[in-house]
Amino acid sequence: MSKLTGTIASVNMTTNLILQRPSTTVVLAMSTDGKIADVKRSPARFSSEADQAHLERQVALADGVLFGAGTLRAYGTTMSISTPQLLEQRQQQGKPSQPVQIVCSASAKIDPELRFFQQSVPRWLLTTTTGAEYWQKQAKETYFERILVSNATAGVMNWTEALQQLATLGLKRVAVLGGGTLVAALLASDLIDEFWLTVCPLVLGGTSAPTPVEGSGFLEHQARRLQLLSAQTVGQEVFLHYRLQPR
Ligand SMILES: NC(=O)c1ccc[n+]([C@@H]2O[C@H](COP(=O)([O-])OP(=O)(O)OC[C@H]3O[C@@H](n4cnc5c(N)ncnc54)[C@H](OP(=O)(O)O)[C@@H]3O)[C@@H](O)[C@H]2O)c1
């Protein structure tokens, strides 16, 4: 169970403004050699039923689920909640049955034929001005309940501002379901609070196979440090729960 309960407040030292953002927990399964998919970037189907149940529990704790367009293109669907106890738990907490599913895409070029658009979940798109224009030409309300436009410079999103938008829209807790490109961008902006990593018993290898954190990487002296909150073995898998240490 995560320790995080609500929005995170921080002070912008330049403006002295108090900034609110949702708490963020990355949830990923990886091979023993640290890959989240094979070299063909196939959808990762290598984790156990126990891990799928763990993922669903993490999704059920969230107000919103955030993932990159690469992840959506790989899977074509998203994790929705179907376990009756989890649906009941959300109802008792006064939450909607499903958290909002937020796809992040600068280009917004997402195939409207994906099965994701038939799933019974609320869908938002987080994109750039150009991306939003692309969807204005479609019957957008069929696909997305809301299109959020993040201030972006040269296609690079301002994540602090994007997460503030999510807090303004009432999201207190966000589960980040990958992929490594999105996680790297959030980590670089200091916007990740916790990691859940499931280490699965297989080796995928391959220098181009994706890992939990892509991007340009951090030199060792700049690397973010983690505090281990728990480590649990279930069958052949190890469930690791970390909190980011303050800089
Ligand atoms: N094992 C697991 O638990 C797990 C979980 C999730 C994913 N995966 C695997 O991970 C792979 C996908 O990961 P990925 O790193 O390639 O993709 P990703 O992070 O899911 O998505 C990358 C795309 O998302 C958008 N995006 C992400 N960060 C952005 C940013 N900072 N600013 C603007 N747009 C941003 C861009 O979309 P546009 O190109 O549309 O602009 C970008 O091309 C797949 O192979 C999938 O199977 C594994």
The ligand as an SDF file (V2000), in Angstrom:
LIG
                    3D

 48 52  0  0  0  0  0  0  0  0999 V2000
    6.6430   -3.6280  -18.6090 N   0  0  0  0  0  0  0  0  0  0  0  0
    5.7960   -2.6580  -18.3540 C   0  0  0  0  0  0  0  0  0  0  0  0
    5.2760   -2.5570  -17.2300 O   0  0  0  0  0  0  0  0  0  0  0  0
    5.5060   -1.6440  -19.4150 C   0  0  0  0  0  0  0  0  0  0  0  0
    4.6110   -0.5950  -19.1470 C   0  0  0  0  0  0  0  0  0  0  0  0
    4.3980    0.3530  -20.1240 C   0  0  0  0  0  0  0  0  0  0  0  0
    5.0390    0.2730  -21.3480 C   0  0  0  0  0  0  0  0  0  0  0  0
    5.8680   -0.7730  -21.5750 N   0  0  0  0  0  0  0  0  0  0  0  0
    6.5890   -0.8720  -22.8620 C   0  0  0  0  0  0  0  0  0  0  0  0
    7.2680    0.3320  -23.0930 O   0  0  0  0  0  0  0  0  0  0  0  0
    7.3180    0.5950  -24.5020 C   0  0  0  0  0  0  0  0  0  0  0  0
    6.8340    2.0150  -24.7430 C   0  0  0  0  0  0  0  0  0  0  0  0
    7.6620    2.9030  -24.0410 O   0  0  0  0  0  0  0  0  0  0  0  0
    8.2290    4.2090  -24.7440 P   0  0  0  0  0  0  0  0  0  0  0  0
    9.2610    4.7840  -23.8430 O   0  0  0  0  0  0  0  0  0  0  0  0
    8.6150    3.8560  -26.1340 O   0  0  0  0  0  0  0  0  0  0  0  0
    6.9620    5.1000  -24.8680 O   0  0  0  0  0  0  0  0  0  0  0  0
    6.0210    5.9850  -23.9080 P   0  0  0  0  0  0  0  0  0  0  0  0
    6.7620    6.7200  -22.8500 O   0  0  0  0  0  0  0  0  0  0  0  0
    4.8680    5.1680  -23.5140 O   0  0  0  0  0  0  0  0  0  0  0  0
    5.4900    6.9650  -25.0140 O   0  0  0  0  0  0  0  0  0  0  0  0
    6.3530    7.8010  -25.7370 C   0  0  0  0  0  0  0  0  0  0  0  0
    5.4860    8.7660  -26.4910 C   0  0  0  0  0  0  0  0  0  0  0  0
    4.6110    9.4230  -25.5670 O   0  0  0  0  0  0  0  0  0  0  0  0
    4.6170   10.8010  -25.7860 C   0  0  0  0  0  0  0  0  0  0  0  0
    5.4680   11.4010  -24.7510 N   0  0  0  0  0  0  0  0  0  0  0  0
    6.1010   10.7680  -23.7320 C   0  0  0  0  0  0  0  0  0  0  0  0
    6.7790   11.6640  -23.0020 N   0  0  0  0  0  0  0  0  0  0  0  0
    6.5650   12.8550  -23.5740 C   0  0  0  0  0  0  0  0  0  0  0  0
    7.0030   14.1700  -23.2750 C   0  0  0  0  0  0  0  0  0  0  0  0
    7.8110   14.4210  -22.2440 N   0  0  0  0  0  0  0  0  0  0  0  0
    6.5970   15.1840  -24.0530 N   0  0  0  0  0  0  0  0  0  0  0  0
    5.7970   14.9390  -25.1040 C   0  0  0  0  0  0  0  0  0  0  0  0
    5.3460   13.7190  -25.4540 N   0  0  0  0  0  0  0  0  0  0  0  0
    5.7350   12.6970  -24.6910 C   0  0  0  0  0  0  0  0  0  0  0  0
    5.2240   10.9530  -27.1740 C   0  0  0  0  0  0  0  0  0  0  0  0
    4.1470   10.7100  -28.0570 O   0  0  0  0  0  0  0  0  0  0  0  0
    4.0850   11.2130  -29.5810 P   0  0  0  0  0  0  0  0  0  0  0  0
    5.1620   10.4860  -30.2830 O   0  0  0  0  0  0  0  0  0  0  0  0
    2.7200   10.8240  -30.0270 O   0  0  0  0  0  0  0  0  0  0  0  0
    4.2830   12.6870  -29.5740 O   0  0  0  0  0  0  0  0  0  0  0  0
    6.2510    9.8350  -27.1900 C   0  0  0  0  0  0  0  0  0  0  0  0
    6.6530    9.4200  -28.4700 O   0  0  0  0  0  0  0  0  0  0  0  0
    6.4570   -0.4440  -25.1820 C   0  0  0  0  0  0  0  0  0  0  0  0
    7.2970   -1.4410  -25.7090 O   0  0  0  0  0  0  0  0  0  0  0  0
    5.6410   -1.0480  -24.0340 C   0  0  0  0  0  0  0  0  0  0  0  0
    5.3680   -2.4160  -24.2410 O   0  0  0  0  0  0  0  0  0  0  0  0
    6.1080   -1.7240  -20.6520 C   0  0  0  0  0  0  0  0  0  0  0  0
  1  2  1  0
  2  3  2  0
  2  4  1  0
  4  5  1  0
  4 48  2  0
  5  6  2  0
  6  7  1  0
  7  8  2  0
  8  9  1  0
  8 48  1  0
  9 10  1  0
  9 46  1  0
 10 11  1  0
 11 12  1  0
 11 44  1  0
 12 13  1  0
 13 14  1  0
 14 15  2  0
 14 16  1  0
 14 17  1  0
 17 18  1  0
 18 19  2  0
 18 20  1  0
 18 21  1  0
 21 22  1  0
 22 23  1  0
 23 24  1  0
 23 42  1  0
 24 25  1  0
 25 26  1  0
 25 36  1  0
 26 27  1  0
 26 35  1  0
 27 28  2  0
 28 29  1  0
 29 30  1  0
 29 35  2  0
 30 31  1  0
 30 32  2  0
 32 33  1  0
 33 34  2  0
 34 35  1  0
 36 37  1  0
 36 42  1  0
 37 38  1  0
 38 39  2  0
 38 40  1  0
 38 41  1  0
 42 43  1  0
 44 45  1  0
 44 46  1  0
 46 47  1  0
M  CHG  2   8   1  16  -1
M  END
$$$$
